[in-house]
Amino acid sequence: MNVLHVASEVAPLSKTGGLGDVLGALPRALVQTGEVSASVVSARYGSIPVEGMTDYGLARRLRKLSVPLGSQSYDVTLYEGRLPGSGPAVPIYLVEHPLFAERPGLYGPPERPEQDYPDNHLRFSLLSRAALVIAAEFGLKPDVVHGHDWQTGPAVYFARRGALGRQVATVFTVHNLLFKGLCSLADAASLGIALEDLGPSGVEFYGQAAFIKAGLQFAHRVTTVSPHYAAEIRTPEFGYGLEGVTQSLGDRLSGILNGADYERWSPWLDPFLPVRYGVAPDKADQLEDDAWLATMHGKGRCKAELQRELGLPQRPRTPLFATISRLTDQKGIDLVCSVLESDFLAGNDFQYVVLGRGDAALEGRLRALAERHPTRIAVRVTFDEALSHRTEAGADFFVMPSRFEPCGLNQLYSLRYGTLPIVRLVGGLADTVVDYDARSRSGTGFTFAAYDTSALAHTMGRAIRAYGGDDASFVALVRRAMRVDFGWSTSARAYLHVYRQALRDARGG
């Protein structure tokens, strides 16, 4: 089975969140099943330097390709190579055009990433159409075209409408339904969306065109990135005006939990850490408690080094909380600010680290907190891959109080690093973290339901008490968390099943 992935980002070349991580790992996991050959098409943004691509073995093709888009055509060049990372070889093609290469950000200006470029509808229609031209020109012959999020809804649409000259199966994955890819109906028509597909049964959404509807309406099968989120997007609270569409999909919609790339996110392999620690779960199962604890000594060193790096006092017995995130209300950062601005900070002994960028008002609140409490709170308003690894390793608790969370990956990384997640029970967070129960000695983290400051503060208080309580219970909790396996192999098998369903649908059987 030959699968063509089309995506707006792929780690480590381009990434703003979980989508990039998924595309950096899922194609390899599919190939490892032995039943799929996979390839990936994405864009060469200005943030990806040419020398960086050659370091990854991507070479520029001399021949240009002409990409038809509506009544116009665009000449693009390509970088071709293999998906970076270990494991099976997966071909990757990066589309180069000034619409991508002359922009420093993926979707908007780096200094204000929440703002979209006004011509994103054109940029990602070009990427979508170029992917199908590449498939035809280079003989990729995909059986399945798999689009990811609104940016590649047009790829699903064009494939379904015969752009490859033959019928192929189409799969569309919703990574975040909030972002719809809106433009005017006239713009959509100019990009090649047929007149009969501009109505409510096509891409129309309250008088505009929504590219995410192109994926939802025209894919043979639709997936989301967790089972819980698949149910949530059928409701008004999480459907954002598209719940009628998602409800109409019936059993064509399913949820497949994202996996974690443990080759990049395991503390015993991580090259970004000052000292590695822990041991793979299969080996950990064979160790007595004392022997396992000996493998964990490095975590305390990682904590001390993180405190030093961020200018916090090195206090080994003070619980250290962390959040690594886009700084938006969606991620619950307003709740984090409210807890740290409340008397909870004065009444409890803990430190807090925040790493990320986003909403200017939230950035300002966090900076102000760090200035008022320099020995308690450290804030770095940046995206820093290496520091994110060191933070995962050095923290005791990882806080994700999301308003909504389609899957979430950081809670999976945190579990593997023995950094206990504190999460709100939404989306993939509800699917992956089990609440700690001291009496039964069960659970892998701490959970809460209500989206309010008191609920988060109460749950952080539970975590602080567990940290300062019975050592054996807390150590057992950390060990359970680190043994949980959310690797990609199970998810890859689930995608195989969806691909087979889509192929049967495409063949009318």
C-alpha positions as CSV (number, residue, x, y, z in Angstrom):
1,M,0.0,0.0,0.0
2,N,1.5,3.3,-1.1
3,V,0.6,6.3,1.1
4,L,1.3,10.0,0.2
5,H,1.3,12.3,3.3
6,V,0.7,16.0,2.6
7,A,1.4,18.3,5.5
8,S,2.3,21.9,6.3
9,E,5.0,20.9,8.7
10,V,7.3,18.0,9.5
11,A,9.8,17.8,12.4
12,P,12.6,18.5,12.7
13,L,12.6,20.6,9.5
14,S,9.5,22.7,10.4
15,K,7.3,22.6,13.6
16,T,4.9,24.8,15.5
17,G,3.3,22.0,17.5
18,G,2.3,18.4,17.6
19,L,1.5,18.3,13.8
20,G,5.2,18.5,13.0
21,D,6.1,15.8,15.5
22,V,3.4,13.5,14.1
23,L,4.7,13.8,10.5
24,G,8.2,13.3,11.7
25,A,7.3,9.9,13.2
26,L,4.1,8.4,11.7
27,P,5.4,7.7,8.2
28,R,8.3,5.8,9.6
29,A,6.0,3.8,11.9
30,L,3.8,2.9,9.0
31,V,6.8,1.7,6.9
32,Q,7.9,-0.4,9.9
33,T,4.7,-2.4,9.7
34,G,6.0,-3.9,6.5
35,E,2.7,-3.2,4.8
36,V,3.1,0.4,3.6
37,S,5.5,2.5,1.6
38,A,5.1,6.1,2.5
39,S,6.3,9.5,1.2
40,V,5.9,13.0,2.6
41,V,5.4,16.4,0.8
42,S,5.7,19.6,2.7
43,A,7.1,23.2,2.1
44,R,10.5,24.7,2.3
45,Y,9.9,27.8,4.4
46,G,12.3,30.6,5.0
47,S,12.9,29.3,8.5
48,I,14.5,26.2,7.0
49,P,18.0,27.3,5.7
50,V,19.4,25.7,2.6
51,E,22.5,24.6,4.5
52,G,20.2,23.0,7.1
53,M,18.5,20.9,4.4
54,T,21.8,19.7,3.0
55,D,22.9,18.7,6.5
56,Y,19.8,16.4,6.5
57,G,20.7,15.0,3.0
58,L,18.1,16.9,1.1
59,A,19.2,17.9,-2.4
60,R,17.7,20.4,-4.7
61,R,16.3,19.1,-8.0
62,L,17.3,21.2,-11.0
63,R,14.1,20.7,-13.0
64,K,11.2,23.0,-12.1
65,L,7.6,21.7,-12.0
66,S,4.6,23.6,-13.2
67,V,1.7,23.5,-10.8
68,P,-1.8,24.3,-12.1
69,L,-4.0,26.2,-9.7
70,G,-7.3,27.5,-11.0
71,S,-6.6,29.5,-14.2
72,Q,-2.9,30.1,-13.3
73,S,0.2,28.0,-13.0
74,Y,3.1,28.3,-10.6
75,D,6.7,27.1,-11.2
76,V,8.1,25.4,-8.1
77,T,11.4,23.7,-7.4
78,L,12.0,20.8,-5.0
79,Y,14.3,19.6,-2.4
80,E,14.3,15.8,-2.3
81,G,15.7,13.4,0.3
82,R,14.8,11.2,3.1
83,L,12.8,12.0,6.2
84,P,15.3,13.0,8.9
85,G,15.7,10.5,11.8
86,S,16.6,6.9,12.3
87,G,14.5,4.0,11.2
88,P,13.3,3.1,7.7
89,A,13.9,5.5,4.8
90,V,10.9,7.6,3.9
91,P,11.1,9.9,0.8
92,I,10.4,13.6,1.5
93,Y,9.8,16.4,-0.9
94,L,9.9,20.0,0.1
95,V,8.2,22.5,-2.3
96,E,10.2,25.7,-2.8
97,H,8.4,28.8,-4.0
98,P,8.7,32.5,-2.8
99,L,5.3,32.1,-1.1
100,F,7.1,29.8,1.3
101,A,10.8,30.5,1.0
102,E,10.5,34.3,1.4
103,R,8.4,34.1,4.6
104,P,10.2,33.7,7.9
105,G,7.2,32.0,9.6
106,L,5.1,29.0,8.6
107,Y,1.7,30.6,9.0
108,G,2.4,34.1,10.2
109,P,5.1,36.5,11.3
110,P,7.5,34.9,13.9
111,E,7.1,37.9,16.1
112,R,3.3,37.4,16.2
113,P,2.7,33.7,15.4
114,E,-1.0,34.0,16.2
115,Q,-1.5,36.3,13.2
116,D,-2.0,34.5,9.8
117,Y,-0.5,35.6,6.5
118,P,-3.5,37.0,4.5
119,D,-2.7,34.7,1.5
120,N,-2.4,31.4,3.4
121,H,-5.3,30.1,1.3
122,L,-3.1,30.5,-1.8
123,R,0.0,29.2,-0.1
124,F,-1.4,26.0,1.1
125,S,-3.6,25.4,-2.0
126,L,-0.3,25.6,-3.9
127,L,1.3,23.1,-1.5
128,S,-1.7,20.7,-1.8
129,R,-1.8,20.8,-5.6
130,A,2.0,20.6,-5.9
131,A,1.9,17.3,-3.9
132,L,-0.3,15.7,-6.5
133,V,1.9,17.0,-9.3
134,I,4.9,15.5,-7.6
135,A,3.1,12.2,-7.2
136,A,2.3,12.1,-10.9
137,E,5.7,13.4,-12.2
138,F,7.8,11.1,-10.1
139,G,5.7,8.0,-10.4
140,L,4.8,7.7,-6.7
141,K,1.4,6.2,-7.6
142,P,-0.2,6.6,-4.2
143,D,-3.1,4.3,-3.3
144,V,-4.0,6.7,-0.5
145,V,-3.6,10.5,-0.2
146,H,-3.5,11.4,3.4
147,G,-4.0,15.1,4.2
148,H,-3.3,16.7,7.6
149,D,-5.4,19.7,8.9
150,W,-6.9,22.5,7.0
151,Q,-3.8,23.4,5.1
152,T,-4.1,20.2,3.1
153,G,-7.9,20.0,2.8
154,P,-7.4,21.1,-0.9
155,A,-5.1,18.1,-1.5
156,V,-7.9,15.8,-0.5
157,Y,-10.4,17.8,-2.6
158,F,-8.2,17.8,-5.7
159,A,-7.4,14.1,-5.4
160,R,-11.0,13.2,-5.0
161,R,-11.9,15.3,-8.0
162,G,-9.5,13.4,-10.2
163,A,-6.3,15.5,-10.2
164,L,-4.2,12.3,-10.4
165,G,-6.1,11.0,-13.4
166,R,-7.4,8.0,-11.5
167,Q,-9.4,7.3,-8.4
168,V,-7.4,7.1,-5.2
169,A,-8.5,6.7,-1.6
170,T,-8.4,9.8,0.6
171,V,-7.9,10.2,4.3
172,F,-8.0,13.4,6.3
173,T,-6.8,13.9,9.8
174,V,-8.1,16.7,12.0
175,H,-5.3,17.8,14.3
176,N,-7.2,20.9,15.5
177,L,-10.7,21.7,14.4
178,L,-10.5,25.3,15.7
179,F,-8.4,26.4,12.7
180,K,-10.5,26.2,9.6
181,G,-8.5,27.9,6.8
182,L,-11.1,30.5,5.9
183,C,-11.1,32.6,2.7
184,S,-13.7,34.1,0.4
185,L,-15.8,31.9,-1.9
186,A,-14.4,33.9,-4.8
187,D,-10.8,33.1,-3.7
188,A,-11.7,29.4,-3.4
189,A,-13.2,29.4,-6.9
190,S,-10.1,31.1,-8.3
191,L,-7.9,28.3,-6.8
192,G,-9.9,25.6,-8.6
193,I,-12.8,24.7,-6.3
194,A,-15.7,23.9,-8.6
195,L,-18.8,26.0,-8.5
196,E,-20.9,23.0,-7.4
197,D,-18.6,22.4,-4.5
198,L,-18.9,26.0,-3.1
199,G,-22.2,25.4,-1.3
200,P,-23.0,24.1,2.2
201,S,-22.5,20.4,1.1
202,G,-19.0,21.4,-0.1
203,V,-16.6,24.0,1.4
204,E,-19.0,26.8,2.3
205,F,-19.0,27.9,5.9
206,Y,-21.2,30.8,6.9
207,G,-20.6,32.7,3.7
208,Q,-16.9,31.8,3.4
209,A,-14.9,28.9,2.2
210,A,-13.3,26.7,4.9
211,F,-10.5,24.5,3.7
212,I,-11.0,22.1,6.6
213,K,-14.4,21.3,5.2
214,A,-12.7,20.3,1.9
215,G,-11.0,17.6,3.9
216,L,-14.1,16.7,6.0
217,Q,-16.5,16.5,3.1
218,F,-14.4,14.9,0.4
219,A,-12.2,12.4,2.2
220,H,-13.3,8.8,2.2
221,R,-12.3,8.5,5.8
222,V,-11.7,11.1,8.5
223,T,-9.6,10.7,11.7
224,T,-8.8,12.8,14.7
225,V,-5.7,12.4,16.9
226,S,-7.5,10.8,19.9
227,P,-10.7,8.8,20.5
228,H,-11.9,11.4,23.1
229,Y,-11.5,14.3,20.6
230,A,-13.4,12.3,17.9
231,A,-16.4,12.3,20.2
232,E,-15.9,15.9,21.4
233,I,-15.9,17.5,17.9
234,R,-19.4,16.1,17.3
235,T,-20.7,18.5,20.1
236,P,-21.4,22.3,19.9
237,E,-18.7,23.0,22.6
238,F,-15.9,21.5,20.5
239,G,-17.4,21.5,17.0
240,Y,-17.0,25.2,16.4
241,G,-19.9,25.4,14.0
242,L,-18.9,22.2,12.2
243,E,-20.6,19.7,14.6
244,G,-23.3,19.1,12.0
245,V,-20.6,18.0,9.5
246,T,-18.8,15.8,11.9
247,Q,-22.0,14.2,13.1
248,S,-23.0,13.4,9.5
249,L,-19.7,11.5,9.0
250,G,-21.0,8.6,11.2
251,D,-18.6,5.7,11.3
252,R,-16.4,7.4,8.6
253,L,-14.9,9.4,11.5
254,S,-12.7,7.7,14.1
255,G,-10.1,8.7,16.6
256,I,-6.5,7.4,16.6
257,L,-4.3,8.4,19.5
258,N,-1.0,10.1,18.4
259,G,2.1,8.3,19.4
260,A,5.3,9.5,21.0
261,D,8.6,9.4,19.1
262,Y,10.7,7.7,21.8
263,E,13.8,7.8,19.8
264,R,13.8,11.6,20.4
265,W,11.9,11.6,23.7
266,S,13.5,9.2,26.1
267,P,15.7,10.4,29.0
268,W,18.2,7.5,28.6
269,L,18.8,8.5,24.9
270,D,18.3,12.3,25.0
271,P,21.4,14.2,23.7
272,F,20.1,17.5,25.1
273,L,20.3,16.5,28.8
274,P,23.3,17.3,31.0
275,V,23.1,13.7,32.2
276,R,20.9,10.9,31.0
277,Y,18.8,8.7,33.3
278,G,16.3,5.9,33.5
279,V,16.1,2.8,31.5
280,A,13.8,1.4,28.8
281,P,10.5,0.0,30.2
282,D,11.3,-3.6,29.1
283,K,14.5,-3.5,31.1
284,A,12.9,-1.6,34.0
285,D,10.5,-4.5,34.5
286,Q,13.5,-6.7,35.2
287,L,15.0,-4.5,37.9
288,E,14.4,-4.5,41.6
289,D,13.3,-1.2,43.2
290,D,16.8,-0.2,44.4
291,A,18.4,-1.0,41.0
292,W,15.7,1.0,39.2
293,L,16.2,4.0,41.6
294,A,19.9,3.9,40.8
295,T,19.1,4.5,37.1
296,M,17.1,7.6,38.2
297,H,19.9,9.5,40.0
298,G,20.4,11.7,36.9
299,K,17.0,13.2,37.1
300,G,18.0,15.1,40.3
301,R,21.1,16.4,38.4
302,C,18.9,17.5,35.5
303,K,16.7,19.4,38.0
304,A,19.6,21.2,39.6
305,E,21.1,22.1,36.2
306,L,17.7,23.4,35.0
307,Q,17.3,25.6,38.1
308,R,20.8,26.9,37.6
309,E,20.2,27.6,33.9
310,L,17.0,29.5,34.6
311,G,18.3,31.5,37.6
312,L,16.3,29.7,40.2
313,P,17.7,28.6,43.6
314,Q,18.9,25.0,43.5
315,R,16.5,23.4,46.0
316,P,16.3,19.7,45.4
317,R,13.3,19.1,47.7
318,T,11.2,21.9,46.3
319,P,8.7,20.6,43.7
320,L,9.3,22.2,40.3
321,F,6.4,22.6,38.0
322,A,6.7,23.3,34.2
323,T,4.6,24.3,31.2
324,I,6.0,24.1,27.7
325,S,3.3,25.4,25.3
326,R,2.0,28.0,22.9
327,L,1.0,30.7,25.3
328,T,-2.8,30.9,24.4
329,D,-6.0,30.5,26.3
330,Q,-6.6,27.3,24.4
331,K,-3.7,25.8,26.3
332,G,-5.0,27.1,29.7
333,I,-2.2,29.6,30.2
334,D,-4.8,32.0,31.6
335,L,-5.4,29.5,34.4
336,V,-1.7,29.1,35.0
337,C,-1.4,32.9,35.3
338,S,-4.4,33.1,37.7
339,V,-3.0,30.4,40.0
340,L,0.4,32.1,40.2
341,E,-1.2,35.5,40.8
342,S,-3.3,34.1,43.6
343,D,-2.4,33.4,47.2
344,F,-1.7,29.8,46.2
345,L,1.9,30.9,45.5
346,A,2.4,32.3,49.0
347,G,0.7,29.4,50.7
348,N,2.8,26.6,49.0
349,D,6.5,25.9,48.5
350,F,7.2,25.3,44.8
351,Q,8.9,26.7,41.7
352,Y,7.4,27.1,38.3
353,V,9.0,27.2,34.8
354,V,7.2,28.4,31.6
355,L,8.6,28.0,28.1
356,G,6.8,29.2,25.0
357,R,5.5,32.1,22.9
358,G,2.1,33.3,21.9
359,D,-0.5,35.8,23.1
360,A,1.2,39.2,24.0
361,A,-1.1,39.8,27.0
362,L,-0.3,36.3,28.4
363,E,3.4,36.8,27.7
364,G,3.2,40.1,29.7
365,R,1.4,38.5,32.7
366,L,4.0,35.8,32.9
367,R,7.0,38.2,32.6
368,A,5.5,40.3,35.3
369,L,5.1,37.3,37.6
370,A,8.8,36.3,37.0
371,E,9.9,39.8,37.8
372,R,7.9,39.8,41.1
373,H,9.0,36.3,42.1
374,P,12.5,35.8,40.6
375,T,13.3,32.9,43.0
376,R,10.0,31.1,42.4
377,I,9.1,31.6,38.7
378,A,11.2,31.5,35.5
379,V,9.8,32.4,32.1
380,R,11.4,32.1,28.7
381,V,9.3,33.6,25.9
382,T,10.8,31.6,23.1
383,F,10.7,28.3,21.3
384,D,13.8,26.3,22.2
385,E,13.9,22.6,21.4
386,A,16.9,21.8,23.5
387,L,15.6,23.7,26.5
388,S,12.2,21.9,26.2
389,H,14.0,18.6,26.6
390,R,16.0,19.8,29.6
391,T,12.7,21.2,31.1
392,E,10.9,17.9,30.6
393,A,13.8,16.1,32.4
394,G,14.4,18.7,35.2
395,A,10.8,19.3,36.3
396,D,8.8,17.2,38.8
397,F,5.4,18.0,37.3
398,F,4.2,19.1,33.9
399,V,1.0,21.3,33.8
400,M,-1.4,21.1,30.8
401,P,-4.7,22.7,31.9
402,S,-6.0,22.9,28.4
403,R,-9.4,24.4,27.5
404,F,-9.3,21.8,24.7
405,E,-6.6,19.4,23.6
406,P,-7.1,17.2,20.5
407,C,-4.3,14.9,21.6
408,G,-1.3,16.6,23.2
409,L,2.2,15.2,23.1
410,N,3.9,16.8,26.0
411,Q,2.0,14.8,28.5
412,L,3.3,11.6,26.7
413,Y,6.9,12.9,26.8
414,S,6.4,13.9,30.5
415,L,5.3,10.4,31.4
416,R,8.4,8.9,29.8
417,Y,10.7,11.4,31.7
418,G,9.1,10.7,35.0
419,T,7.7,14.2,35.1
420,L,4.1,13.7,36.3
421,P,1.5,15.3,34.2
422,I,-1.3,17.5,35.6
423,V,-4.0,17.7,33.0
424,R,-7.6,18.7,32.4
425,L,-9.8,15.8,31.3
426,V,-10.3,16.8,27.7
427,G,-9.4,15.3,24.4
428,G,-6.2,13.1,24.3
429,L,-5.3,14.2,27.9
430,A,-8.3,12.2,29.1
431,D,-7.2,9.2,27.0
432,T,-3.6,9.1,28.3
433,V,-3.3,10.2,32.0
434,V,-4.9,8.2,34.8
435,D,-5.5,10.1,38.1
436,Y,-3.4,9.2,41.1
437,D,-5.2,7.4,43.9
438,A,-3.0,7.1,47.0
439,R,-5.2,4.4,48.6
440,S,-5.0,2.0,45.7
441,R,-1.6,3.2,44.6
442,S,-2.8,3.6,41.0
443,G,-2.6,6.3,38.4
444,T,0.1,8.0,36.3
445,G,-0.6,11.7,37.0
446,F,-3.1,14.2,38.3
447,T,-6.4,15.1,36.6
448,F,-9.2,17.6,37.0
449,A,-12.4,18.4,35.1
450,A,-13.6,22.0,35.7
451,Y,-12.0,24.8,33.7
452,D,-11.3,27.2,36.6
453,T,-8.5,28.5,38.7
454,S,-9.6,26.7,41.9
455,A,-9.7,23.3,40.2
456,L,-6.1,23.7,38.9
457,A,-4.9,25.0,42.2
458,H,-6.5,22.2,44.1
459,T,-4.9,19.6,41.8
460,M,-1.5,21.2,42.0
461,G,-1.9,21.1,45.8
462,R,-2.6,17.4,45.6
463,A,0.6,17.0,43.6
464,I,2.6,19.0,46.1
465,R,1.3,16.8,49.0
466,A,2.1,13.6,47.1
467,Y,5.6,14.9,46.4
468,G,6.2,15.6,50.1
469,G,4.4,12.5,51.4
470,D,5.3,8.9,51.4
471,D,8.4,8.4,49.4
472,A,7.7,4.8,48.4
473,S,4.2,5.8,47.0
474,F,5.7,8.7,45.0
475,V,8.5,6.6,43.6
476,A,6.0,4.0,42.6
477,L,3.9,6.6,40.9
478,V,6.9,7.9,38.9
479,R,7.9,4.4,37.9
480,R,4.3,3.6,36.7
481,A,4.3,6.8,34.6
482,M,7.7,5.9,32.9
483,R,6.5,2.4,32.0
484,V,3.5,3.6,30.1
485,D,4.0,2.9,26.3
486,F,2.4,5.3,23.8
487,G,4.8,4.4,21.0
488,W,3.7,4.7,17.3
489,S,3.3,1.0,16.5
490,T,-0.2,0.6,17.8
491,S,-1.4,3.8,16.2
492,A,0.2,2.8,12.9
493,R,-1.8,-0.4,12.9
494,A,-5.0,1.6,13.5
495,Y,-4.1,3.9,10.5
496,L,-3.6,0.8,8.4
497,H,-7.2,-0.3,9.2
498,V,-8.5,3.2,8.2
499,Y,-6.5,3.1,4.9
500,R,-8.1,-0.3,4.1
501,Q,-11.5,1.1,4.8
502,A,-10.8,4.1,2.6
503,L,-9.6,1.9,-0.2
504,R,-12.9,-0.2,0.0
505,D,-14.9,3.1,-0.1
506,A,-12.9,4.4,-3.1
507,R,-13.6,1.1,-5.0
508,G,-17.3,1.3,-4.0
509,G,-17.1,-1.9,-1.9
